[in-house]
Amino acid sequence: MTTIGLTTRDVARELARRYSTMTHEELDALEGILIPKKFQKGEIILREGEVCENIYWVAKGLVRQFYYKNGKELTEYMATENNIVMSIESLFTEKPSAQQMVALEPTILFALPKRELEHEAVRNVNIQMLYRKILEESLIISQVHADMLRFESAQERYSKLVKRSPQLVLRAPLVYIASYLQMTPETLSRVRTSVLMGDKSDKD
């Protein structure tokens, strides 16, 4: 199947390149479970109360993961192209998700259904390795983000995000970036100005 110039084979190869080398038979098996999904800007990918059944690979677009606390939306994670997104607790407990996922741009995802992925992982050692590495990566990203919020200043948080995810900083609305970094939009505005001025000073 083809979408935005990418076939399911292309995505299977990219996942293998990133996470685990595979035989042609294993690539066939991985390709066979990939499901392309298209979402319009503002369309919900996963609603609060639904069970997350898929791991998603972002082929195109921007995805925001968020939850409600005291009546406010708090951004948990955002992903651009070539990144994984999922509600990991709901995925493994098979219980309703407290988080939601929404497309912030026209978005194309390739879904890896958990049940089919686990079925293939039992039969194919490299797909098992891919599955494990995807989960490890997700947990590491969560831990790094939690540590950043606990131990780093607002300016350090923003500078790290710019370095790690420049496309995210360019494309995501500032209010969501501020929420993700756990600062007010006003603080983020000051921090951005400070970082930009620092960059200019470095060039002088």
Buried (B, 14 or more C-beta within 10 A) or exposed (E): EEBEEBBBBBBBBBBBEBBBEBEEEBBEBBBEBBBBBBBEEEEEBBEBEBBBBBBBBBBBBBBBBBBEEEEEBBBBBBBBEEBBBBBBEBBEEEEEBBBBBBBBBBBBBBBBBBEBBEBBBEEBEBBBBBBEBBBEBBEEBEEEBEEBEEEBEBBEBBBBBBEEBEEBBEBBEEEBBBBBBBBEBEBBEBBBEBBEEEEEEEEE
